[in-house]
Each structure stands twice: as structure tokens, then as C-alpha cells.
């Protein structure tokens, strides 16, 4: 899955400096206990991986899966 860019290319730290922050989602497990791809499992009409990505986008400059 490709990375998804955040709305802003730079984020600010507590000191007012701009920094780049990458979010990395490790989603390569075998899903043996669930028996199907956990990342694609739908919860409330949306895939679990979509929910995780959407939660990281406002906090990072890029999200890598």
C-alpha cells in the first residue's frame, strides 16, 4: 500500500520549529488467528487500515504502510 501525504507538508514542534514526521504502520502479519487479512477487515463500513491511516494523517507529514 502506498504512503498517504498529510494535508500539511511540515509540522511544528513545541519550540515553533518546523519538522518532518513520518508515520509507519506495520501491517504485514499472517492473520492466522483471524483467518483473513486483518487490515482489510471492515469496522463501521471502513477498513481497519483506513482508520489507522486517517488517525495518523493529522499528526504526520507522511504515512507509510
N, C-alpha and C positions, 0 to 999 in steps of 0.2 A: 504494500500500500504506500502510496506516495506521501510526502510530507504536505502539510497544510499550513500556509502562511497566516499569521495573525493579522489583525486589522492595522496594527502599527508595526513598523519595522524595527523600532527601538523602544526599550522600556527604561524607566528611570529607577535608580536605586535610592536609598534613603538620603543620600548626600546630594541629590539632584543631578548626578552624572548619568548619562545615557549608556546603557549596556545592552548587549545582545544576549538573550537567554533562549536555549533550545530545550524543548520538552521531548523526552524519549519514552515511548510506550513499548514495553517488551511484551509482544503478543504472539509468541511462536510455540506455545505449548501444544502437546499432543491431544489435550482434552479427553484423556482416557476415561475418567470417571463420568463426565457428562455424556460422552459418546458422540458428540458433534462439535463443530467449531464454536467455542465459547464466545469469541469476539464477534461473531455474526448473530448470536442469539438475540432475539428481539425482546425488548422490555418496554412496554408502553408504546409500541409501534416503531421504536428506534433500535438499531443495533447497539449492543453494549460498547463496541469500539467507537461508534459515533458519539456516544455520551461522554466517553473518556476524552476524546479529541476535543469536543466542544468545551469541556471544563478546563482544558489546558490553553486553548487559544487566547483567552484574555490575559493570561499570565506569562506568555512566552512570545518570542519573535518567530519561532517556527516549531512545528510538531512533527516528529519523525516516528514512524511505526515500523 
